[in-house]
Amino acid sequence: MRILFLALVVTVHCLHASADTPVNPDDFIETDTENSSRFWVADSDRVNIQFTSNETKALLAGGGRTTGTFWIDSNGKVTRVDIEESEPPGVFDKATVRNFKGRSYTPTLENSERRPAKVSFDLQFNVTVK
């Protein structure tokens, strides 16, 4: 019985993962934040993020960065954010997710068929004084 339950959980997880991520590379566009506006344009340039106390301390101590990918679905919503590296480790991961999950996108004429996109990013967190 326990093995059957475990098999069911694994199967449901695999089905869920396959629904989130296109299997065929031809089903999605692979790009980076510098070139993604050829296919999807952000509805807003900025997202207002409230930093946690740990994030604020890290910003004041010199900032940080995260790298990874986010996925835009065919409706222009960010459905997934994968962080590959972060410095300091883990500090800005949640801020990165909040940043990308808070955005919506509109397809361009070049992407009139509304193909989903996997977009790589390199996000810098620092304090600038104006």
N, CA, C and O of each residue as an XYZ file, in Angstrom:
520
protein
N       0.832     -1.192      0.000
C       0.000      0.000      0.000
C       0.876      1.256      0.000
O       0.602      2.201     -0.739
N       1.925      1.270      0.823
C       2.823      2.419      0.922
C       3.516      2.659     -0.423
O       3.664      3.808     -0.840
N       3.941      1.601     -1.100
C       4.608      1.733     -2.400
C       3.639      2.294     -3.432
O       4.026      3.130     -4.248
N       2.401      1.853     -3.411
C       1.393      2.359     -4.338
C       1.171      3.851     -4.113
O       1.084      4.611     -5.078
N       1.078      4.282     -2.856
C       0.909      5.701     -2.545
C       2.089      6.511     -3.040
O       1.907      7.574     -3.633
N       3.309      6.018     -2.803
C       4.523      6.701     -3.253
C       4.537      6.808     -4.777
O       4.894      7.856     -5.317
N       4.158      5.750     -5.467
C       4.103      5.777     -6.937
C       3.084      6.803     -7.407
O       3.326      7.510     -8.386
N       1.961      6.891     -6.730
C       0.934      7.869     -7.082
C       1.445      9.290     -6.881
O       1.217     10.148     -7.734
N       2.130      9.556     -5.773
C       2.679     10.879     -5.498
C       3.705     11.253     -6.561
O       3.686     12.377     -7.063
N       4.591     10.339     -6.910
C       5.608     10.601     -7.929
C       4.949     10.878     -9.265
O       5.365     11.793     -9.977
N       3.927     10.109     -9.624
C       3.232     10.303    -10.883
C       2.544     11.663    -10.918
O       2.640     12.375    -11.918
N       1.855     12.033     -9.846
C       1.181     13.334     -9.801
C       2.198     14.451     -9.902
O       1.961     15.424    -10.617
N       3.328     14.345     -9.209
C       4.370     15.366     -9.282
C       4.907     15.483    -10.706
O       5.096     16.595    -11.197
N       5.152     14.375    -11.369
C       5.668     14.403    -12.741
C       4.655     15.026    -13.689
O       5.027     15.792    -14.578
N       3.381     14.706    -13.508
C       2.355     15.310    -14.361
C       2.276     16.808    -14.133
O       2.131     17.572    -15.087
N       2.371     17.240    -12.873
C       2.333     18.665    -12.557
C       3.537     19.376    -13.168
O       3.389     20.452    -13.747
N       4.713     18.793    -13.047
C       5.922     19.410    -13.596
C       5.834     19.517    -15.106
O       6.259     20.520    -15.681
N       5.290     18.500    -15.757
C       5.209     18.556    -17.207
C       4.183     19.582    -17.671
O       4.303     20.113    -18.775
N       3.182     19.868    -16.854
C       2.210     20.893    -17.219
C       2.816     22.292    -17.128
O       2.426     23.184    -17.882
N       3.768     22.492    -16.212
C       4.398     23.794    -16.035
C       5.460     24.092    -17.085
O       5.674     25.252    -17.439
N       6.116     23.073    -17.577
C       7.262     23.264    -18.445
C       7.042     22.548    -19.762
O       6.787     21.344    -19.774
N       7.136     23.271    -20.880
C       6.994     22.596    -22.169
C       8.080     21.533    -22.326
O       9.223     21.740    -21.921
N       7.714     20.395    -22.916
C       8.657     19.307    -23.099
C       9.486     19.522    -24.359
O      10.699     19.312    -24.346
N       8.860     19.928    -25.416
C       9.523     20.120    -26.692
C      10.138     21.521    -26.753
O       9.421     22.504    -26.567
N      11.456     21.640    -27.011
C      12.082     22.964    -27.078
C      11.458     23.881    -28.133
O      11.582     25.103    -28.042
N      10.795     23.305    -29.126
C      10.132     24.125    -30.138
C       8.863     24.781    -29.599
O       8.324     25.695    -30.224
N       8.382     24.319    -28.439
C       7.156     24.852    -27.853
C       7.388     26.155    -27.101
O       6.428     26.864    -26.798
N       8.653     26.493    -26.789
C       8.921     27.713    -26.049
C      10.143     28.429    -26.615
O      10.963     27.846    -27.325
N      10.233     29.694    -26.278
C      11.350     30.541    -26.695
C      12.353     30.565    -25.547
O      11.971     30.757    -24.393
N      13.621     30.374    -25.856
C      14.657     30.486    -24.835
C      15.436     31.765    -25.109
O      15.994     31.943    -26.192
N      15.468     32.664    -24.109
C      16.094     33.971    -24.299
C      16.648     34.466    -22.962
O      16.667     33.728    -21.977
N      17.093     35.711    -22.941
C      17.551     36.325    -21.694
C      16.825     37.657    -21.519
O      16.107     38.103    -22.414
N      17.018     38.286    -20.363
C      16.280     39.525    -20.087
C      16.637     40.637    -21.073
O      15.817     41.514    -21.345
N      17.840     40.601    -21.601
C      18.264     41.628    -22.552
C      17.504     41.536    -23.878
O      17.257     42.557    -24.520
N      17.132     40.321    -24.292
C      16.482     40.113    -25.589
C      15.023     39.686    -25.500
O      14.366     39.524    -26.529
N      14.512     39.504    -24.300
C      13.149     38.979    -24.149
C      12.078     39.920    -24.694
O      10.988     39.473    -25.052
N      12.377     41.225    -24.761
C      11.371     42.180    -25.249
C      11.080     41.997    -26.738
O      10.145     42.609    -27.255
N      11.849     41.182    -27.429
C      11.520     40.830    -28.819
C      10.251     39.985    -28.864
O       9.537     39.984    -29.867
N       9.966     39.256    -27.760
C       8.875     38.298    -27.736
C       7.773     38.659    -26.742
O       6.590     38.469    -27.022
N       8.166     39.180    -25.583
C       7.232     39.531    -24.522
C       7.664     40.861    -23.929
O       8.840     41.047    -23.614
N       6.724     41.793    -23.774
C       7.019     43.103    -23.204
C       6.341     43.191    -21.839
O       5.147     42.919    -21.705
N       7.117     43.572    -20.836
C       6.568     43.712    -19.488
C       5.529     44.826    -19.465
O       5.751     45.898    -20.029
N       4.407     44.577    -18.820
C       3.342     45.575    -18.726
C       3.743     46.749    -17.844
O       3.149     47.823    -17.941
N       4.743     46.561    -16.985
C       5.245     47.618    -16.126
C       6.760     47.479    -16.039
O       7.287     46.367    -16.000
N       7.458     48.613    -16.009
C       8.911     48.576    -15.932
C       9.419     48.132    -14.570
O      10.477     47.511    -14.469
N       8.683     48.442    -13.545
C       9.152     48.162    -12.190
C       8.070     47.500    -11.350
O       6.871     47.670    -11.568
N       8.553     46.745    -10.388
C       7.678     46.145     -9.390
C       8.154     46.663     -8.043
O       9.348     46.619     -7.746
N       7.242     47.146     -7.238
C       7.604     47.669     -5.914
C       7.766     46.496     -4.955
O       6.806     45.784     -4.662
N       8.984     46.305     -4.473
C       9.278     45.199     -3.570
C       9.618     45.753     -2.194
O      10.463     46.640     -2.069
N       8.972     45.241     -1.180
C       9.325     45.570      0.198
C      10.377     44.568      0.645
O      10.112     43.366      0.684
N      11.569     45.048      0.982
C      12.638     44.161      1.404
C      12.476     43.763      2.859
O      12.031     44.558      3.686
N      12.842     42.519      3.167
C      12.855     42.045      4.553
C      14.057     42.656      5.265
O      14.915     43.264      4.625
N      14.124     42.501      6.577
C      15.245     43.072      7.324
C      16.576     42.438      6.905
O      17.584     43.140      6.820
N      16.602     41.134      6.642
C      17.836     40.486      6.188
C      18.268     41.003      4.821
O      19.458     41.204      4.577
N      17.307     41.218      3.934
C      17.620     41.756      2.609
C      18.144     43.186      2.729
O      19.092     43.562      2.041
N      17.526     43.981      3.602
C      17.962     45.361      3.808
C      19.379     45.401      4.369
O      20.199     46.203      3.922
N      19.674     44.547      5.340
C      21.031     44.481      5.908
C      22.046     44.119      4.825
O      23.127     44.705      4.772
N      21.709     43.163      3.966
C      22.619     42.746      2.899
C      22.808     43.871      1.873
O      23.907     44.066      1.353
N      21.731     44.606      1.588
C      21.845     45.750      0.671
C      22.825     46.779      1.221
O      23.690     47.271      0.498
N      22.685     47.098      2.498
C      23.552     48.094      3.121
C      24.991     47.603      3.265
O      25.920     48.407      3.335
N      25.170     46.299      3.307
C      26.509     45.721      3.434
C      27.191     45.513      2.079
O      28.290     44.962      2.023
N      26.564     45.940      1.006
C      27.203     45.802     -0.306
C      26.341     45.180     -1.377
O      26.755     45.118     -2.535
N      25.152     44.717     -1.030
C      24.238     44.196     -2.038
C      24.428     42.722     -2.304
O      24.915     41.974     -1.456
N      24.034     42.320     -3.498
C      24.118     40.917     -3.876
C      23.581     40.706     -5.270
O      23.302     41.660     -5.996
N      23.439     39.439     -5.637
C      22.906     39.130     -6.958
C      22.304     37.736     -6.977
O      22.642     36.884     -6.154
N      21.412     37.519     -7.925
C      20.855     36.197     -8.179
C      20.880     35.958     -9.679
O      20.730     36.893    -10.467
N      21.067     34.715    -10.068
C      20.981     34.330    -11.472
C      20.063     33.124    -11.571
O      19.939     32.342    -10.628
N      19.424     32.985    -12.722
C      18.528     31.849    -12.929
C      17.661     32.053    -14.146
O      18.059     32.710    -15.108
N      16.457     31.478    -14.096
C      15.500     31.588    -15.195
C      14.099     31.806    -14.642
O      13.791     31.410    -13.518
N      13.257     32.441    -15.449
C      11.829     32.503    -15.135
C      11.061     32.165    -16.395
O      11.555     32.339    -17.509
N       9.853     31.682    -16.205
C       9.015     31.222    -17.306
C       7.803     32.132    -17.477
O       7.106     32.434    -16.508
N       7.556     32.561    -18.696
C       6.348     33.322    -19.041
C       5.441     32.366    -19.797
O       5.849     31.791    -20.806
N       4.209     32.191    -19.316
C       3.289     31.287    -20.014
C       2.596     31.995    -21.173
O       2.828     33.181    -21.403
N       1.761     31.287    -21.890
C       1.119     31.846    -23.082
C       0.126     32.957    -22.752
O      -0.329     33.660    -23.654
N      -0.220     33.129    -21.473
C      -1.098     34.219    -21.045
C      -0.315     35.434    -20.555
O      -0.910     36.427    -20.135
N       1.023     35.360    -20.608
C       1.857     36.475    -20.176
C       2.110     36.525    -18.684
O       2.570     37.544    -18.169
N       1.820     35.451    -17.985
C       2.042     35.384    -16.534
C       3.330     34.622    -16.249
O       3.662     33.664    -16.947
N       4.048     35.053    -15.223
C       5.239     34.331    -14.792
C       4.767     33.182    -13.910
O       4.136     33.396    -12.875
N       5.080     31.962    -14.332
C       4.589     30.778    -13.627
C       5.647     30.094    -12.789
O       5.331     29.274    -11.927
N       6.909     30.430    -13.040
C       7.977     29.707    -12.348
C       9.245     30.553    -12.347
O       9.566     31.201    -13.342
N       9.962     30.544    -11.226
C      11.252     31.222    -11.111
C      12.226     30.207    -10.525
O      12.002     29.677     -9.437
N      13.307     29.942    -11.253
C      14.338     29.014    -10.787
C      15.616     29.798    -10.536
O      16.155     30.423    -11.448
N      16.095     29.765     -9.311
C      17.331     30.472     -8.960
C      18.478     29.469     -8.989
O      18.446     28.447     -8.302
N      19.489     29.778     -9.795
C      20.634     28.878     -9.945
C      21.776     29.263     -9.007
O      22.439     28.392     -8.443
N      22.006     30.563     -8.839
C      23.061     31.043     -7.946
C      22.572     32.286     -7.231
O      21.775     33.054     -7.770
N      23.053     32.478     -6.015
C      22.754     33.723     -5.305
C      23.911     34.059     -4.368
O      24.551     33.186     -3.783
N      24.148     35.356     -4.255
C      25.231     35.851     -3.390
C      24.721     37.090     -2.664
O      24.298     38.029     -3.338
N      24.732     37.153     -1.369
C      25.024     36.074     -0.443
C      23.993     34.947     -0.591
O      22.839     35.197     -0.940
N      24.413     33.721     -0.327
C      23.539     32.568     -0.560
C      22.174     32.693      0.104
O      22.077     32.868      1.319
N      21.118     32.601     -0.707
C      19.741     32.575     -0.226
C      19.136     33.894      0.208
O      17.924     33.963      0.412
N      19.928     34.943      0.359
C      19.408     36.189      0.940
C      18.394     36.865      0.021
O      17.348     37.307      0.497
N      18.666     36.960     -1.268
C      17.775     37.681     -2.183
C      16.887     36.751     -3.021
O      16.247     37.204     -3.971
N      16.844     35.476     -2.684
C      16.041     34.526     -3.458
C      14.549     34.896     -3.446
O      13.905     34.923     -4.495
N      14.009     35.177     -2.261
C      12.574     35.503     -2.178
C      12.270     36.838     -2.860
O      11.216     36.981     -3.481
N      13.166     37.808     -2.755
C      12.971     39.096     -3.439
C      12.974     38.897     -4.950
O      12.220     39.555     -5.665
N      13.817     37.995     -5.436
C      13.864     37.697     -6.866
C      12.544     37.098     -7.325
O      11.998     37.501     -8.352
N      12.037     36.148     -6.574
C      10.755     35.519     -6.919
C       9.639     36.561     -6.897
O       8.814     36.605     -7.809
N       9.608     37.402     -5.857
C       8.577     38.448     -5.777
C       8.678     39.397     -6.968
O       7.656     39.822     -7.508
N       9.884     39.729     -7.376
C      10.093     40.621     -8.512
C       9.471     40.046     -9.785
O       8.684     40.723    -10.447
N       9.810     38.825    -10.126
C       9.326     38.262    -11.391
C       7.880     37.811    -11.317
O       7.145     37.975    -12.291
N       7.440     37.246    -10.190
C       6.046     36.803    -10.066
C       5.082     37.988    -10.058
O       3.891     37.818    -10.321
N       5.582     39.180     -9.761
C       4.741     40.368     -9.730
C       4.546     41.015    -11.092
O       3.908     42.063    -11.189
N       5.075     40.421    -12.129
C       5.000     41.017    -13.465
C       4.034     40.265    -14.368
O       3.754     39.083    -14.170
N       3.538     40.981    -15.360
C       2.774     40.342    -16.439
C       3.325     40.885    -17.750
O       3.915     41.965    -17.792
N       3.126     40.130    -18.803
C       3.730     40.444    -20.094
C       2.695     40.395    -21.217
O       1.691     39.687    -21.136
N       2.972     41.171    -22.268
C       2.151     41.194    -23.474
C       3.013     40.697    -24.635
O       4.164     41.112    -24.771
N       2.465     39.807    -25.477
C       3.276     39.305    -26.591
C       3.495     40.390    -27.647
O       2.654     41.270    -27.833
N       4.624     40.314    -28.327
C       4.926     41.236    -29.423
C       4.407     40.643    -30.728
O       3.946     39.502    -30.757
N       4.483     41.414    -31.799
C       4.079     40.905    -33.108
C       4.929     39.709    -33.516
O       4.438     38.788    -34.169
N       6.199     39.723    -33.135
C       7.093     38.610    -33.457
C       6.663     37.323    -32.742
O       7.032     36.224    -33.156
N       5.893     37.467    -31.684
C       5.410     36.313    -30.923
C       3.881     36.286    -30.938
O       3.246     36.074    -29.905
N       3.308     36.501    -32.101
C       1.846     36.560    -32.212
C       1.178     35.233    -31.842
O      -0.004     35.210    -31.500
N       1.922     34.137    -31.909
C       1.351     32.842    -31.510
C       1.455     32.601    -30.003
O       1.084     31.537    -29.508
N       1.963     33.600    -29.283
C       2.011     33.588    -27.822
C       2.791     32.397    -27.269
O       2.350     31.738    -26.328
N       3.943     32.131    -27.858
C       4.770     31.025    -27.375
C       5.336     31.366    -26.002
O       5.831     32.475    -25.799
N       5.272     30.432    -25.060
C       5.867     30.656    -23.741
C       7.365     30.909    -23.874
O       7.976     30.570    -24.886
N       7.942     31.507    -22.844
C       9.368     31.809    -22.881
C      10.056     31.407    -21.595
O       9.511     31.546    -20.500
N      11.264     30.907    -21.757
C      12.170     30.644    -20.641
C      13.226     31.738    -20.728
O      13.995     31.797    -21.687
N      13.255     32.603    -19.720
C      14.107     33.793    -19.759
C      15.183     33.692    -18.673
O      14.867     33.561    -17.491
N      16.456     33.752    -19.083
C      17.532     33.735    -18.092
C      17.776     35.154    -17.587
O      17.600     36.124    -18.323
N      18.182     35.263    -16.330
C      18.406     36.579    -15.733
C      19.661     36.588    -14.888
O      20.137     35.550    -14.429
N      20.184     37.780    -14.695
C      21.277     38.057    -13.764
C      20.854     39.344    -13.066
O      21.002     40.434    -13.617
N      20.331     39.211    -11.858
C      19.746     40.338    -11.139
C      20.727     40.852    -10.097
O      21.226     40.091     -9.268
N      20.998     42.149    -10.146
C      21.907     42.788     -9.183
C      21.073     43.540     -8.148
O      20.118     44.233     -8.500
N      21.427     43.405     -6.894
C      20.789     44.134     -5.821
C      21.829     45.062     -5.207
O      22.832     44.598     -4.664
N      21.596     46.368     -5.291
C      22.514     47.312     -4.672
C      21.785     48.618     -4.383
O      20.682     48.857     -4.875
N      22.416     49.442     -3.587
C      21.852     50.740     -3.224
C      22.521     51.792     -4.113
O      23.747     51.856     -4.201
N      21.707     52.602     -4.760
C      22.245     53.714     -5.541
C      21.744     55.010     -4.930
O      20.573     55.131     -4.570
N      22.630     55.964     -4.818
C      22.275     57.259     -4.250
C      22.206     58.256     -5.388
O      23.138     58.372     -6.184
N      21.095     58.977     -5.461
C      20.912     59.962     -6.532
C      20.925     61.348     -5.965
O      20.786     62.320     -6.707
